[in-house]
Structure formats: structure tokens, C-alpha cells
């Protein structure tokens, strides 16, 4: 069971090792035209404040190429869907990638990604076959999200506290910082 703490009340320290989930990076470095995201403005403000406090405390922030890839792909897919719904982009994502509009937006996404990398240390891919197979089994038998299983493995292997708004980590033996009330309303 996860050891969850409300991030809004958390006092950060320089000794802390934090791993921000993709959903938090999307809140902090969002550049999508479509601002309709599934989190309220108060929570966004809390995560933004926590990020600033973590930086001020000189907490150690980490990310992984997997998370960076999720961040970039989500921003691009959301922008494409938004523009497609306005009839301003080709229906096919791969066709849209060849356009000037894509290149312009990709430059913005690349800038935001570089901003993330400026404040984080990159964790190398340290997955071995047994770890991968173990996470694949959790995915298969317990109907868990495979990407979430990879994040759990990364945090466990590197002694990291997960910062997330995703409620799917309650089963994980991790320390979690969140505003997601589902972690605190469990009986």
C-alpha cells in the first residue's frame, strides 16, 4: 500500500529524491491549445507551488526518457486532436507530422522538454529482463497499466518519491506526494 502525503502541506528538503509523473509535467509545462485537462485549477496551483518549493529547497528531481517520451507524445497527440476537431489539421497524425504546423508546435514542445531537463537529472534505463517480466506479469494478471508498472520499478530501483495525480499507484509500496484525495479517503 502506498504511503501517500498531501503535497500541498509537504516540506521539501535537499535530501529528497523526487520523480515527477508525466501528468505533473503536463500541468507544469503545458503548451496545448486545448486547456481542457482533467484536473481542477486549485490542484494545478498546488502542484505548481510544490514544484517551486522543491526547487527552492534544492530537492533532487529525476526523470526518465520514458516519461519524457510520454510527455512529448501526449502534447503532440492532444494538439493534433484539437486542431483536427477544428478542421485545421489532417485527420492522420503521421500526415500532420510532415506539416509546417507540426514543426512549429514541435519546436514549442521541444523547448518545454528542455525546460524539464534543466531541472532534472536523467535516470538511465536500468531495466533488466527479470524486472521487465515481473512488471509484465502485474500488467497481465492484475490488469494494471504497464506504463505505471514501469514507473513503479524506476522509483523502487532508485529510491524515489513519486509525485503524481494518478490514483493508480495505491497498490505500490512507494512514498507518494499528491493532491489526489483518493489516496486519503481509503478505509
PAZAPA-4460 file (N, C-alpha, C; in steps of 0.05 Angstrom, whole numbers, plus 32768, in hexadecimal, padded with zeros to 4 digits):
% residues 187
    n_x    n_y    n_z   ca_x   ca_y   ca_z    c_x    c_y    c_z   seq   type   mol
   8011   7FE8   8000   8000   8000   8000   8012   8019   8000     1      X     A
   800B   802C   7FF0   801A   8045   7FED   8019   8055   8007     2      X     A
   802F   8062   800C   8032   8075   8022   802E   8091   8016     3      X     A
   8016   809B   8016   800F   80B4   8008   800E   80CB   801C     4      X     A
   8018   80E2   8012   8017   80FA   8022   800D   8111   8010     5      X     A
   7FFE   8123   801C   7FF3   813A   800D   800A   814C   8006     6      X     A
   800F   8150   7FEC   8026   8160   7FE3   8023   817D   7FEA     7      X     A
   800A   8186   7FEE   8005   81A2   7FF5   8010   81A9   8011     8      X     A
   8013   8196   8022   801D   819B   803D   803A   8191   8041     9      X     A
   8045   8185   802D   8060   8179   802F   8076   818D   8031    10      X     A
   8088   8189   8043   80A0   819A   8046   80B7   818B   8038    11      X     A
   80C1   8197   8022   80D6   818B   8012   80F1   818F   801F    12      X     A
   8103   817C   8019   811F   817D   8024   8132   8177   800D    13      X     A
   814A   8180   8010   815F   817B   7FFC   8165   815D   7FF9    14      X     A
   8160   814E   800D   8166   8131   800C   8151   8121   7FFD    15      X     A
   813B   812D   7FF7   8125   811E   7FEA   812B   8118   7FCD    16      X     A
   8123   8101   7FC5   8126   80F7   7FA9   810B   80F4   7F9D    17      X     A
   8103   8106   7F8B   80E8   8107   7F81   80E7   8100   7F64    18      X     A
   80D2   80F0   7F5D   80CD   80E8   7F41   80B1   80F2   7F3A    19      X     A
   80B0   8105   7F27   8096   8110   7F1F   808B   8100   7F09    20      X     A
   8072   80F7   7F0C   8063   80E8   7EF9   805D   80FA   7EE1    21      X     A
   8057   80EE   7ECA   8051   80FD   7EB2   803A   8110   7EB6    22      X     A
   8026   8108   7EC5   800E   8119   7EC9   8016   8133   7ED8    23      X     A
   802A   8133   7EE8   8033   814B   7EF6   8042   815D   7EE3    24      X     A
   8054   8151   7ED3   8062   8161   7EBF   804F   816F   7EAC    25      X     A
   8039   8161   7EA5   8025   816C   7E93   8018   8184   7EA0    26      X     A
   8014   8183   7EBA   8008   819A   7EC8   801C   81B2   7EC9    27      X     A
   8035   81AC   7ECE   8049   81C1   7ED3   8053   81CD   7EB9    28      X     A
   8054   81BE   7EA3   8060   81C7   7E8A   804D   81C4   7E73    29      X     A
   8034   81C7   7E77   801F   81C4   7E63   8021   81D9   7E4D    30      X     A
   801F   81D1   7E34   801F   81E4   7E1E   800A   81DD   7E0A    31      X     A
   7FF6   81CE   7E13   7FE1   81C5   7E00   7FCD   81DC   7DFC    32      X     A
   7FC2   81DD   7DE4   7FAD   81F0   7DDE   7F94   81E9   7DEE    33      X     A
   7F90   81D0   7DF1   7F78   81C6   7E00   7F7F   81C5   7E1D    34      X     A
   7F75   81D7   7E2C   7F7C   81D9   7E49   7F69   81C8   7E5A    35      X     A
   7F57   81BA   7E4D   7F44   81A9   7E5C   7F51   818F   7E65    36      X     A
   7F5E   8191   7E7D   7F6C   817A   7E88   7F5C   8170   7EA0    37      X     A
   7F61   8157   7EA7   7F50   814B   7EBC   7F5A   8150   7ED8    38      X     A
   7F60   8168   7EDE   7F68   816F   7EF9   7F5F   818C   7EFE    39      X     A
   7F56   8191   7F17   7F4C   81AC   7F1C   7F62   81C0   7F20    40      X     A
   7F5B   81DA   7F1D   7F6F   81EF   7F1F   7F7C   81F0   7F3B    41      X     A
   7F6D   81EA   7F50   7F79   81EA   7F6B   7F8F   81D6   7F6D    42      X     A
   7F8B   81BE   7F63   7F9F   81A9   7F64   7FB8   81B1   7F53    43      X     A
   7FB3   81BD   7F3C   7FC9   81C7   7F2C   7FDA   81DB   7F3B    44      X     A
   7FCC   81ED   7F49   7FDA   8201   7F59   7FEB   81F5   7F6F    45      X     A
   7FE0   81E0   7F7B   7FEE   81D2   7F91   8007   81C4   7F86    46      X     A
   8005   81B6   7F70   801C   81A9   7F64   8031   81BD   7F5B    47      X     A
   8028   81D3   7F50   803B   81E7   7F47   804A   81F3   7F5F    48      X     A
   803B   81F9   7F75   8048   8203   7F8D   805C   81EF   7F99    49      X     A
   8054   81D5   7F98   8065   81C0   7FA3   807F   81BE   7F92    50      X     A
   807C   81C0   7F78   8093   81BF   7F67   80A7   81D6   7F6E    51      X     A
   809C   81EE   7F71   80AD   8205   7F78   80BA   8201   7F93    52      X     A
   80AC   81F6   7FA7   80B7   81F1   7FC1   80CD   81DB   7FC0    53      X     A
   80C9   81C7   7FAF   80DD   81B1   7FAC   80F6   81BD   7FA0    54      X     A
   80F3   81CE   7F8C   810B   81DA   7F80   8119   81ED   7F94    55      X     A
   810A   81FC   7FA3   8116   820E   7FB7   8125   81FE   7FCD    56      X     A
   811A   81E7   7FD4   8127   81D6   7FE9   813E   81C7   7FDD    57      X     A
   8142   81C9   7FC3   8157   81BA   7FB5   8153   819C   7FB7    58      X     A
   813A   8193   7FB7   8133   8177   7FB6   813E   816C   7F9C    59      X     A
   8144   8153   7F9B   814F   8146   7F83   8138   813C   7F72    60      X     A
   8136   8146   7F5A   8121   813E   7F48   812C   812C   7F32    61      X     A
   811D   8117   7F2C   8126   8104   7F19   8110   80FF   7F04    62      X     A
   8118   80F7   7EED   8106   80EE   7ED8   8113   80D8   7EC8    63      X     A
   8104   80CC   7EB6   810D   80B5   7EA7   8105   80BA   7E8A    64      X     A
   8115   80B1   7E76   810D   80B4   7E5A   80F0   80AB   7E54    65      X     A
   80E7   8096   7E62   80CC   808C   7E5F   80B8   80A2   7E65    66      X     A
   80BC   80B1   7E7B   80A9   80C6   7E83   80AB   80DD   7E6F    67      X     A
   80C3   80E4   7E66   80C6   80F9   7E52   80B7   80F2   7E39    68      X     A
   80B9   80D9   7E31   80AB   80D0   7E19   808D   80D2   7E1C    69      X     A
   8083   80CA   7E34   8066   80CC   7E39   805D   80E9   7E38    70      X     A
   806D   80FB   7E44   8067   8118   7E45   8065   8123   7E28    71      X     A
   8079   811E   7E18   807A   8128   7DFD   8063   811C   7DEC    72      X     A
   805F   8102   7DED   804A   80F5   7DDE   802E   80FF   7DE6    73      X     A
   802A   8102   7E00   800F   810B   7E09   800A   8128   7DFF    74      X     A
   801E   8139   7E01   8019   8155   7DF7   8014   8155   7DD9    75      X     A
   8023   8146   7DCA   801F   8145   7DAD   8004   8139   7DA5    76      X     A
   7FFD   8123   7DB2   7FE3   8116   7DAC   7FCB   8128   7DB3    77      X     A
   7FCD   8135   7DCB   7FB7   8147   7DD3   7FB4   815E   7DC0    78      X     A
   7FCB   816A   7DB8   7FCA   8181   7DA5   7FBF   8178   7D8A    79      X     A
   7FC7   8161   7D81   7FBD   8157   7D67   7F9E   8153   7D69    80      X     A
   7F95   8146   7D7E   7F78   8142   7D81   7F69   815C   7D83    81      X     A
   7F74   8170   7D92   7F67   818A   7D94   7F65   8197   7D79    82      X     A
   7F7B   8198   7D6A   7F7B   81A4   7D4F   7F6A   8195   7D3B    83      X     A
   7F6A   817B   7D3D   7F5A   816A   7D2B   7F3C   8170   7D2F    84      X     A
   7F35   8173   7D49   7F19   8179   7D4F   7F10   8194   7D44    85      X     A
   7F23   81A6   7D40   7F1E   81C1   7D35   7F21   81C0   7D16    86      X     A
   7F27   81A9   7D0B   7F2D   81A5   7CEE   7F45   81B6   7CE6    87      X     A
   7F59   81B8   7CF8   7F71   81C7   7CF3   7F89   81B4   7CF0    88      X     A
   7F85   819A   7CF1   7F9A   8187   7CEE   7F90   816E   7CE0    89      X     A
   7FA1   8161   7CD2   7F9A   8149   7CC4   7F91   8134   7CD8    90      X     A
   7F7E   8123   7CD1   7F74   810E   7CE3   7F89   80FB   7CEC    91      X     A
   7F9C   80F5   7CDB   7FB1   80E2   7CE1   7FC8   80EF   7CEF    92      X     A
   7FCF   80E6   7D07   7FE4   80F2   7D17   7FFF   80F2   7D08    93      X     A
   8005   80DB   7CFB   801F   80D9   7CEE   8020   80ED   7CD6    94      X     A
   800A   80F2   7CC9   800A   8105   7CB4   800D   8121   7CBF    95      X     A
   8000   8127   7CD6   8003   8141   7CE3   8020   8146   7CEB    96      X     A
   802F   8131   7CF3   804B   8134   7CFB   805C   8140   7CE5    97      X     A
   8054   813E   7CCC   8064   8148   7CB6   805E   8165   7CAF    98      X     A
   804D   8173   7CBF   8045   818E   7CB9   8055   81A3   7CC8    99      X     A
   8053   81BC   7CBE   8060   81D2   7CCB   8053   81D7   7CE7   100      X     A
   8039   81D3   7CE9   802B   81D6   7D02   8036   81C3   7D17   101      X     A
   803B   81AA   7D0F   8047   8197   7D22   8062   81A0   7D2B   102      X     A
   8073   81A8   7D17   808E   81B1   7D1E   808E   81C8   7D31   103      X     A
   807C   81DB   7D2D   807A   81F2   7D3E   8073   81E9   7D5B   104      X     A
   805F   81D8   7D5D   8057   81CF   7D77   806C   81BD   7D84   105      X     A
   8079   81AC   7D74   808E   819B   7D7E   80A5   81AB   7D8A   106      X     A
   80AB   81C2   7D7F   80BF   81D4   7D8A   80B8   81DE   7DA6   107      X     A
   809E   81E4   7DA9   8094   81ED   7DC3   8097   81D6   7DD7   108      X     A
   808F   81BE   7DCF   8090   81A6   7DE0   80AD   81A0   7DE7   109      X     A
   80BF   81A3   7DD4   80DB   819E   7DD9   80E6   81B2   7DEE   110      X     A
   80DE   81CB   7DEC   80E7   81DF   7DFF   80DD   81D8   7E1B   111      X     A
   80C4   81D0   7E1D   80B9   81C8   7E38   80C7   81B0   7E43   112      X     A
   80CE   819D   7E31   80DC   8185   7E3A   80F8   818C   7E44   113      X     A
   8105   819E   7E36   8120   81A7   7E3F   811E   81B5   7E5A   114      X     A
   8108   81C4   7E5F   8103   81D0   7E79   8102   81BB   7E8F   115      X     A
   80F4   81A6   7E8A   80F2   8190   7E9D   810E   8184   7EA2   116      X     A
   811C   817F   7E8D   8137   8173   7E90   814B   8185   7E9F   117      X     A
   8146   819F   7E9E   8158   81B1   7EAD   8155   81AE   7ECB   118      X     A
   813E   81A5   7ED4   813A   81A3   7EF1   813B   8187   7EFC   119      X     A
   8141   8174   7EEA   8141   8157   7EF2   815B   814A   7EEB   120      X     A
   8160   8135   7EF9   8175   8122   7EF1   8168   810B   7EE2   121      X     A
   8175   8102   7ECD   816A   80ED   7EBD   8173   80D2   7EC9   122      X     A
   8160   80C0   7ECD   8166   80A5   7ED7   8169   8094   7EBE   123      X     A
   817F   8085   7EBE   8184   8073   7EA8   8170   805B   7EA9   124      X     A
   816C   804F   7E93   815B   8038   7E91   8169   8020   7E9E   125      X     A
   8162   8019   7EB6   816F   8004   7EC4   815D   7FEB   7EC7   126      X     A
   814B   7FE7   7EB4   813A   7FD0   7EB5   8149   7FB7   7EAB   127      X     A
   8146   7FA2   7EB9   8150   7F88   7EB0   8138   7F77   7EA9   128      X     A
   813E   7F60   7E9D   8128   7F4F   7E94   8116   7F45   7EAB   129      X     A
   8121   7F3C   7EC2   8110   7F34   7ED7   80FD   7F4A   7EE1   130      X     A
   8107   7F62   7EE3   80F5   7F78   7EEC   80E0   7F7E   7ED7   131      X     A
   80E7   7F7D   7EBE   80D4   7F82   7EA9   80BE   7F6C   7EA9   132      X     A
   80C7   7F53   7EAC   80B4   7F3D   7EAC   80A1   7F3E   7EC4   133      X     A
   80AC   7F46   7EDB   809C   7F49   7EF3   8087   7F5E   7EF0   134      X     A
   808E   7F75   7EE5   807A   7F8A   7EE0   8066   7F82   7ECB   135      X     A
   806E   7F73   7EB8   805C   7F69   7EA3   8047   7F56   7EB0   136      X     A
   8050   7F46   7EC3   803D   7F34   7ED1   8028   7F44   7EE1   137      X     A
   8031   7F59   7EEF   801E   7F6A   7EFD   8009   7F76   7EEA   138      X     A
   8013   7F7F   7ED4   8002   7F8A   7EBF   7FED   7F75   7EB6   139      X     A
   7FF7   7F5D   7EB1   7FE6   7F47   7EA6   7FD2   7F3C   7EBA   140      X     A
   7FDC   7F37   7ED2   7FCB   7F29   7EE6   7FB9   7F3C   7EF6   141      X     A
   7FC3   7F54   7EFB   7FB4   7F67   7F0C   7FA7   7F7E   7EFC   142      X     A
   7FA8   7F7C   7EE2   7F9C   7F91   7ED0   7FA6   7FAD   7ED7   143      X     A
   7FC0   7FAE   7EDC   7FCD   7FC8   7EE3   7FD8   7FD5   7EC9   144      X     A
   7FDB   7FEF   7ECA   7FE6   7FFE   7EB4   8004   7FF8   7EB3   145      X     A
   800D   7FEF   7E9C   802A   7FE7   7E99   803C   7FFF   7E9D   146      X     A
   8035   8016   7E93   8046   802E   7E97   8048   8034   7EB5   147      X     A
   8032   8032   7EC3   8033   8036   7EE0   8046   8022   7EEE   148      X     A
   8045   800A   7EE5   8057   7FF5   7EF0   8074   7FFC   7EEB   149      X     A
   807A   8007   7ED4   8096   8010   7ECF   809E   8027   7EE1   150      X     A
   808C   8039   7EE6   8092   804F   7EF9   8097   8045   7F15   151      X     A
   8087   8032   7F1E   808C   8026   7F38   80A7   801A   7F39   152      X     A
   80AF   800B   7F25   80C9   7FFE   7F24   80DF   8013   7F25   153      X     A
   80DC   8028   7F16   80F0   803E   7F16   80F3   804A   7F32   154      X     A
   80DC   8050   7F3F   80DD   805C   7F5A   80E9   8049   7F6E   155      X     A
   80E1   802F   7F6D   80EB   801C   7F80   810A   8019   7F7D   156      X     A
   8113   8016   7F65   8130   8011   7F60   8141   8029   7F67   157      X     A
   8135   8041   7F67   8145   8059   7F6B   813E   8068   7F85   158      X     A
   812E   805B   7F96   8126   8067   7FB0   811B   8083   7FAC   159      X     A
   8106   8085   7F9B   80FA   809E   7F94   80DD   80A1   7F9F   160      X     A
   80D6   80B9   7FA7   80BA   80BF   7FAE   80AC   80C7   7F95   161      X     A
   8095   80BB   7F90   8086   80C1   7F78   8073   80D8   7F7D   162      X     A
   8074   80EC   7F6C   8062   8103   7F6C   804E   80FE   7F55   163      X     A
   8035   80FA   7F5C   8021   80F3   7F48   8005   80FC   7F50   164      X     A
   7FF4   80FE   7F3C   7FD7   8102   7F42   7FC8   80E9   7F3A   165      X     A
   7FD5   80D6   7F2F   7FC9   80BD   7F26   7FC3   80AC   7F3E   166      X     A
   7FAA   80A3   7F40   7FA1   8092   7F57   7FA8   8075   7F54   167      X     A
   7FB5   806D   7F3F   7FBA   8051   7F3A   7FD2   8046   7F48   168      X     A
   7FDF   8055   7F59   7FF7   804B   7F67   7FF2   8043   7F84   169      X     A
   7FD9   8041   7F8C   7FD2   803B   7FA8   7FDD   8020   7FB1   170      X     A
   7FE0   800D   7F9E   7FEA   7FF2   7FA5   8008   7FF2   7FA8   171      X     A
   8016   8006   7F9E   8033   8006   7F9E   803F   800C   7FB9   172      X     A
   8055   7FFF   7FBF   8063   8004   7FD8   8076   801C   7FD4   173      X     A
   806A   8033   7FD0   8079   804B   7FCA   8070   8062   7FDC   174      X     A
   8082   8075   7FE1   807A   808E   7FEC   8070   809F   7FD5   175      X     A
   8058   80AB   7FD9   804B   80BB   7FC4   8043   80D6   7FCF   176      X     A
   8049   80EB   7FC0   8040   8106   7FC6   802A   810D   7FB1   177      X     A
   8013   8115   7FBA   7FFC   8119   7FA8   7FE7   812C   7FB5   178      X     A
   7FD5   8136   7FA4   7FBC   8142   7FAF   7FA4   8131   7FA9   179      X     A
   7FA8   811A   7F9D   7F92   8108   7F96   7F86   80FD   7FB0   180      X     A
   7F6E   8106   7FB5   7F61   80FE   7FCE   7F5A   80E0   7FD0   181      X     A
   7F5B   80D2   7FBA   7F56   80B5   7FBC   7F6B   80A7   7FCD   182      X     A
   7F83   80B2   7FCF   7F97   80A6   7FE0   7F91   80AA   7FFE   183      X     A
   7F82   80BF   8004   7F7D   80C5   8020   7F61   80BD   802A   184      X     A
   7F50   80B5   8017   7F34   80AD   801E   7F31   808F   801F   185      X     A
   7F46   8080   8021   7F44   8063   8022   7F3E   805B   803F   186      X     A
   7F2E   8045   8041   7F28   803C   805C   7F3B   8027   8065   187      X     A
***
